[in-house]
């Protein structure tokens, strides 16, 4: 089997199966995925073949074995995807996520999805304000420019009072977690962050990690969900602010182990605040008028 890069697991891919392995004393998110896998809507994800605990020397490892699904991941930023294909893949992904959002889990599965999970996503305005304040307190060396912190505060001021936990969401559906083949998606993988939330929790990940195709993906989502682009952009903006504030706080608390994450998130924060990532530039507006 071939080894696949992963930040939290050992992952091995064979011709017919994929195996994920983690120290059983590590995070419990693989348990969540294993519990959820047999109950997901048919054809949404890879079939779970086996899972369990295995004693290896002096410690336990948890494993999950899945059937290998045809296709390859479009990748973060969809680097090798042309515009026509990006729209087709986005339409297929939105359709599959819609199936997930309409899915009614069993009582046991619903209980699991509602279990507390420190996910860093947007939950309520007060929590976002608190995270931004925490970030400012942790930033003792002035790593984060004041203008970026002020920008996060401004986004928090515009945020809704709270988010609802109304539908099952994947909550990590960037394009590294999809498989695609012949202009269609074949599977959505890695349900370790799945929980109850709002559809926008998924729309954010789908659009933000589409690289040059972000506007196309936003248009596909807006059309499919009958949501105005302005509303969709605002929902995505507040979710990115929440994730970035959370991740940067974590990075500042553990600088020795999260230095690269700090650099990546700081760059994304600059794009969010200074670059106004979610909002069209005057040039974009001019092009739409013509």
C-alpha positions as CSV (number, residue, x, y, z in Angstrom):
1,X,0.0,0.0,0.0
2,X,1.1,3.6,-0.7
3,X,1.5,6.1,2.1
4,X,-0.6,9.3,1.8
5,X,0.3,12.5,3.5
6,X,-1.9,13.3,6.5
7,X,-1.5,15.8,9.4
8,X,-3.3,13.7,11.9
9,X,-3.2,10.0,10.8
10,X,-1.2,7.4,9.1
11,X,-3.0,6.7,5.9
12,X,-2.3,3.9,3.4
13,X,-3.9,3.4,0.0
14,X,-4.2,0.1,-1.8
15,X,-5.9,-0.9,-5.1
16,X,-9.1,-1.8,-3.3
17,X,-8.9,-0.3,0.2
18,X,-7.8,2.7,2.2
19,X,-6.6,2.4,5.9
20,X,-6.5,5.1,8.5
21,X,-4.5,4.5,11.7
22,X,-4.1,6.7,14.8
23,X,-2.8,6.2,18.4
24,X,-6.0,5.3,20.3
25,X,-5.0,7.9,23.0
26,X,-4.9,10.7,20.4
27,X,-8.0,12.7,19.4
28,X,-11.3,10.9,19.2
29,X,-12.5,12.3,15.8
30,X,-11.8,9.0,14.0
31,X,-14.3,7.3,16.4
32,X,-16.9,9.9,15.2
33,X,-16.2,9.0,11.6
34,X,-16.4,5.3,12.2
35,X,-19.7,5.6,14.1
36,X,-21.2,7.8,11.3
37,X,-19.9,6.0,8.2
38,X,-22.5,3.1,8.1
39,X,-25.4,5.5,8.4
40,X,-24.6,8.2,5.8
41,X,-26.8,8.6,2.7
42,X,-26.0,5.9,0.2
43,X,-23.2,6.8,-2.2
44,X,-22.1,9.9,-0.4
45,X,-18.8,8.5,1.0
46,X,-16.6,5.5,0.9
47,X,-18.0,2.3,2.5
48,X,-16.6,1.3,5.9
49,X,-15.2,-2.3,5.6
50,X,-13.8,-2.7,9.1
51,X,-12.6,-0.8,12.2
52,X,-11.4,-1.4,15.7
53,X,-8.6,-1.4,18.1
54,X,-5.3,-3.3,17.7
55,X,-2.6,-3.8,20.4
56,X,0.8,-2.8,19.0
57,X,3.6,-3.3,21.5
58,X,2.7,-1.2,24.6
59,X,-0.1,0.9,23.2
60,X,-3.3,0.6,21.3
61,X,-4.0,1.9,17.8
62,X,-7.4,2.6,16.3
63,X,-7.9,1.8,12.6
64,X,-10.6,2.2,10.0
65,X,-10.6,0.4,6.6
66,X,-12.6,1.8,3.8
67,X,-13.4,0.6,0.2
68,X,-11.4,2.6,-2.3
69,X,-13.6,4.9,-4.4
70,X,-12.6,5.7,-8.0
71,X,-11.3,9.2,-8.6
72,X,-8.7,11.7,-7.4
73,X,-9.0,14.8,-5.2
74,X,-9.2,18.1,-7.1
75,X,-7.0,19.5,-4.4
76,X,-6.9,22.7,-2.3
77,X,-7.4,25.6,-4.7
78,X,-8.3,23.2,-7.6
79,X,-4.9,23.8,-9.2
80,X,-5.3,21.8,-12.3
81,X,-9.1,22.3,-12.9
82,X,-10.4,24.5,-15.7
83,X,-13.4,26.8,-15.4
84,X,-15.9,24.5,-17.0
85,X,-14.9,21.5,-14.9
86,X,-14.9,23.6,-11.8
87,X,-18.5,24.6,-12.3
88,X,-19.5,21.0,-13.0
89,X,-17.7,19.7,-9.9
90,X,-19.2,22.5,-7.8
91,X,-22.7,21.7,-9.0
92,X,-22.2,18.0,-8.1
93,X,-20.7,18.8,-4.7
94,X,-23.5,21.2,-3.8
95,X,-26.0,18.5,-4.8
96,X,-24.2,15.9,-2.6
97,X,-24.0,18.3,0.3
98,X,-27.7,19.1,-0.1
99,X,-28.3,15.3,0.4
100,X,-26.3,15.5,3.6
101,X,-28.1,18.5,4.9
102,X,-31.5,16.9,4.2
103,X,-30.5,13.6,5.8
104,X,-32.4,12.6,9.0
105,X,-30.1,10.6,11.2
106,X,-31.2,7.9,13.6
107,X,-31.5,8.8,17.2
108,X,-28.2,7.3,18.1
109,X,-26.4,9.0,15.2
110,X,-28.0,12.3,16.0
111,X,-26.8,12.1,19.6
112,X,-23.2,11.5,18.3
113,X,-23.4,14.5,15.9
114,X,-24.6,16.7,18.7
115,X,-21.8,15.8,21.1
116,X,-19.5,18.7,21.9
117,X,-16.7,19.2,19.4
118,X,-14.1,22.0,19.6
119,X,-14.3,22.8,15.9
120,X,-13.4,26.5,15.7
121,X,-16.4,27.3,13.6
122,X,-18.9,30.1,14.1
123,X,-21.5,29.5,16.9
124,X,-22.5,32.9,18.2
125,X,-21.4,36.5,18.1
126,X,-20.3,36.6,21.7
127,X,-18.0,33.6,21.2
128,X,-16.4,35.3,18.2
129,X,-15.8,38.5,20.2
130,X,-14.3,36.4,23.0
131,X,-11.9,34.6,20.6
132,X,-10.7,37.8,19.1
133,X,-10.1,39.3,22.5
134,X,-8.2,36.1,23.5
135,X,-6.1,36.4,20.3
136,X,-5.2,40.0,21.1
137,X,-4.2,39.0,24.6
138,X,-2.0,36.1,23.4
139,X,-0.3,38.2,20.8
140,X,2.3,39.6,23.2
141,X,4.9,40.2,20.6
142,X,2.7,42.0,18.1
143,X,2.8,39.2,15.5
144,X,-0.7,40.2,14.2
145,X,-1.0,43.8,12.9
146,X,-3.5,45.9,14.8
147,X,-5.4,46.5,11.6
148,X,-6.1,42.8,11.2
149,X,-7.4,42.5,14.8
150,X,-9.6,45.5,14.2
151,X,-10.9,43.9,11.0
152,X,-11.8,40.7,12.9
153,X,-13.7,42.8,15.5
154,X,-15.6,44.6,12.7
155,X,-16.6,41.2,11.2
156,X,-17.8,40.1,14.7
157,X,-19.9,43.3,15.0
158,X,-21.7,42.4,11.8
159,X,-22.1,38.7,12.8
160,X,-25.5,37.2,13.7
161,X,-26.2,36.7,17.4
162,X,-25.9,33.0,17.0
163,X,-25.8,30.1,14.5
164,X,-28.3,27.3,14.5
165,X,-27.5,23.6,14.8
166,X,-30.2,22.5,12.4
167,X,-28.7,20.1,9.8
168,X,-25.9,17.6,9.6
169,X,-22.8,19.2,8.1
170,X,-19.5,17.9,7.1
171,X,-17.6,21.0,8.3
172,X,-14.4,20.2,6.4
173,X,-15.4,19.8,2.8
174,X,-12.5,21.5,1.1
175,X,-11.5,20.0,-2.2
176,X,-8.8,17.7,-0.7
177,X,-11.7,15.8,0.9
178,X,-13.5,15.1,-2.4
179,X,-12.8,12.5,-5.0
180,X,-13.8,13.3,-8.6
181,X,-13.7,11.5,-12.0
182,X,-14.9,12.5,-15.4
183,X,-16.3,15.9,-14.3
184,X,-18.3,14.4,-11.4
185,X,-17.6,13.9,-7.8
186,X,-17.5,10.3,-6.6
187,X,-17.1,10.6,-2.9
188,X,-16.9,13.0,0.1
189,X,-14.3,11.7,2.6
190,X,-13.1,12.4,6.2
191,X,-16.2,13.0,8.3
192,X,-14.3,13.5,11.5
193,X,-15.5,17.0,12.0
194,X,-19.2,16.2,11.1
195,X,-21.7,17.8,13.5
196,X,-25.0,19.7,13.5
197,X,-24.8,23.2,12.1
198,X,-26.0,25.4,9.3
199,X,-25.5,24.7,5.5
200,X,-23.2,27.8,5.3
201,X,-20.7,25.9,7.5
202,X,-20.1,23.7,4.4
203,X,-20.6,26.4,1.7
204,X,-17.7,28.3,3.3
205,X,-15.2,25.3,2.9
206,X,-16.4,24.6,-0.6
207,X,-16.0,28.1,-1.8
208,X,-12.9,29.3,0.1
209,X,-10.7,26.5,-1.1
210,X,-11.6,26.8,-4.8
211,X,-8.7,29.1,-5.7
212,X,-9.4,31.1,-8.8
213,X,-12.9,29.4,-9.1
214,X,-14.3,30.9,-5.8
215,X,-16.7,33.2,-7.7
216,X,-17.9,30.4,-9.8
217,X,-18.5,28.2,-6.8
218,X,-20.3,31.0,-4.9
219,X,-22.5,31.4,-8.0
220,X,-23.3,27.7,-8.1
221,X,-24.2,27.7,-4.4
222,X,-26.3,30.8,-4.6
223,X,-28.3,29.5,-7.5
224,X,-28.8,26.0,-6.0
225,X,-29.9,27.4,-2.6
226,X,-31.8,30.5,-3.7
227,X,-29.5,32.6,-1.5
228,X,-28.4,36.1,-2.5
229,X,-24.7,36.4,-3.2
230,X,-24.4,39.2,-0.6
231,X,-25.9,36.9,2.1
232,X,-23.7,34.0,1.1
233,X,-20.5,36.1,1.1
234,X,-21.3,37.5,4.6
235,X,-22.0,34.0,5.9
236,X,-18.6,32.8,4.5
237,X,-16.8,35.8,5.8
238,X,-17.9,35.3,9.5
239,X,-17.0,31.7,9.3
240,X,-13.6,32.3,8.0
241,X,-13.0,34.9,10.7
242,X,-14.0,32.4,13.4
243,X,-11.8,29.7,12.1
244,X,-8.8,32.0,11.7
245,X,-9.2,33.5,15.1
246,X,-9.4,30.1,16.7
247,X,-6.4,28.7,14.8
248,X,-4.2,31.7,15.4
249,X,-5.0,31.5,19.1
250,X,-4.0,27.9,19.1
251,X,-0.8,28.7,17.2
252,X,0.2,31.4,19.7
253,X,-0.5,29.1,22.6
254,X,1.8,26.4,21.1
255,X,4.4,28.3,19.0
256,X,6.9,25.5,18.9
257,X,4.5,23.0,17.3
258,X,2.3,25.3,15.2
259,X,4.7,27.8,13.6
260,X,3.7,26.9,10.1
261,X,0.0,27.0,10.9
262,X,0.6,30.5,12.3
263,X,2.2,31.7,9.1
264,X,-0.5,30.2,6.9
265,X,-3.3,31.6,9.0
266,X,-1.8,35.0,9.2
267,X,-1.5,35.1,5.5
268,X,-5.1,34.1,5.1
269,X,-6.1,36.7,7.7
270,X,-4.5,39.4,5.6
271,X,-6.4,38.2,2.5
272,X,-9.6,38.2,4.5
273,X,-9.2,41.7,6.0
274,X,-7.0,43.7,3.7
275,X,-7.8,41.9,0.5
276,X,-11.5,41.7,1.4
277,X,-11.5,38.2,0.1
278,X,-15.3,37.6,0.1
279,X,-16.2,40.9,-1.5
280,X,-15.9,41.9,-5.2
281,X,-13.5,44.7,-6.1
282,X,-14.7,47.8,-8.0
283,X,-13.3,46.2,-11.2
284,X,-15.4,43.1,-10.6
285,X,-18.5,45.3,-10.2
286,X,-17.7,47.2,-13.4
287,X,-17.4,43.9,-15.3
288,X,-20.8,42.8,-14.0
289,X,-22.4,46.0,-15.3
290,X,-21.0,45.4,-18.7
